[in-house]
Amino acid sequence: TFAAPPPVLAATRPTLGGPPSFTQPPAAFPSQATPARPTTPPPGRLDVARAVDEVKKLLGEGRITQAVDVLGATLPAAAAEHGEHSPVVRILRKQYAATLMDDGQYRRALPELRRLAEDRTAEAGPADSQALQFRYDAAQCLEQLGEAGAALVEYRAVLPYYENAYGPITSDPGRALDIRHRIGQLLLAVGDHTAGRAQLQALLYDAERTYGPHHPLPLDLRRLLSHQRDVRGG
């Protein structure tokens, strides 16, 4: 399904809870009445925990579009209150981008993912797994929007990090194969059939070596290459 990050969504949703409750010891008898403390936030103050709880409820009910609306209203208010780079705003932005993608709103998700990728890259470097996941998700948005050339650029930019055997991301070889598959299909989509077929043929060899010949990926690649030979010849 830029990752895993995360990523995927139920595990990455914010789990912010409400304020803790405390058991008060018996109070001494005061000489004067103590004014009661307010139990609700001041007017205009954002209750982030309540908004997150509402989003979780809406997602649980399958009301994704309504959850998008709540997150979209909460995010700028949270940024104004806590700061653009605060942990709570980052959590909300990640959930917002993921929910937009779930709702098929790729054009709105794209700038959020780019913002997340830029912030994470500045903080942890370009090889960071979360930064790469955000960039991968952004490439998926571009692909879904029909921007094949831009998606190709993004996929090609992240692929070396997933193929680097000595890098920090070595636990999921399937991601590199998936990106190569997408690159091959995008090359065909933009009309570069020679490069696309070469990409998919090389991928078929590696996919069979990784998964075996009867895995769905090699089977799909054989069908695709056979179709290309029938249509284009050669």
DAJOQUI-V178256 format. One record per pair of residues at least 24 apart in sequence whose ideal C-beta (glycine too) atoms are under 10 Angstrom apart, sorted by the first residue. I is the first residue (numbers start at 0). J is the second residue. Records with the same first field share a line. If there is no record, write none. Layout:
# DAJOQUI-V178256
I: J  J
This chain:
# DAJOQUI-V178256
0: 97  100  101  135  136  139  177
1: 96  109  112  113  115  116  119  129  130  131  132  133  134  135  136  137  138  139  140  153  157
2: 112  115  116  119  127  128  129  130  131  132  133  134  135  136  157  168  171  174
3: 128  129  131  132  133  135  136  168  171  174
4: 93  97  115  119  127  128  129  130  131  132  133  134  135  136
5: 93  97  128  129  132  133  136
6: 93  96  97  100  129  132  133  135  136
7: 97  100  101  132  136
8: 58  63  93  94  97  98  100  101
9: 55  58  59  97
11: 90  93  94  97  132
12: 51  54  55  58  66  90  93  94  97  98
13: 47  48  50  51  52  54  55  70  87  89  90  91  93  94
14: 48  51  52  55  90
15: 47  48  49  50  51  52  55  87  90  91
16: 48  51  52
17: 46  48  49  51  52
18: 46  48
43: 76  80
44: 76  80
45: 72  73  75  76  77  78  79  80  81  87
46: 73  76
47: 73  74  76  77  80  81  87  88  90  91
48: 87
49: 73
50: 74  76  77  91
51: 77  87  90  91  94
54: 91  94  95  98
55: 94
57: 98
58: 94  98  101
63: 98  99  101  102  103  104
64: 98  99  101  102  103  104
65: 102
66: 94  95  98  99  101  102
67: 94  95  98  99  101  102  104  107  108
68: 98
69: 95  98
70: 94  95  96  97  98  99  111
71: 95  98  99  107  111
74: 111
83: 114  118
84: 118  121  122
88: 118
89: 114  115  118  119  122  129
92: 118
93: 119  129  132  133
96: 133  136  137  140
97: 136
99: 140
100: 136  139  140  143
103: 143
104: 140
105: 136  137  139  140  141  142  143  144  145  146
106: 140  141  143  144  146
107: 140
108: 136  137  139  140  143  144
109: 136  137  138  139  140  141  143  144  146  149
110: 137  140
111: 136  137  140
112: 136  137  138  139  140  141
113: 137  140  153
116: 153  157
123: 167
124: 167
125: 156  157  160
126: 157  159  160  161  163  166  167  168
127: 160  167  168
128: 160  161  166  167  168  170  171
130: 157  160
131: 156  157  158  160  161  166  167  168  174
132: 157  168  174
133: 157
134: 160
135: 160  161  174  177  178  181
138: 178  181  182  185
139: 181
141: 185
142: 181  184  185  188
145: 188
146: 185
147: 184  185  186  187  188  189  190
148: 185  188  189
149: 185
150: 181  182  185  188  189
151: 181  182  185  186  188  189  191
153: 178
154: 178  179  180  181  182  185
155: 179  182  185
158: 182
172: 205  209  210
173: 206  209  210  216
175: 202  205  209
176: 202  205  206  209  210  216  220
177: 202  216
178: 202
179: 205  206
180: 206  216  219  220  223
183: 220  223  224
184: 223
187: 223  227  231
192: 227  230  231  233
193: 231  233
195: 223  224  227  231
196: 223  224  227  228  231  233
199: 223  224  227
200: 224  227
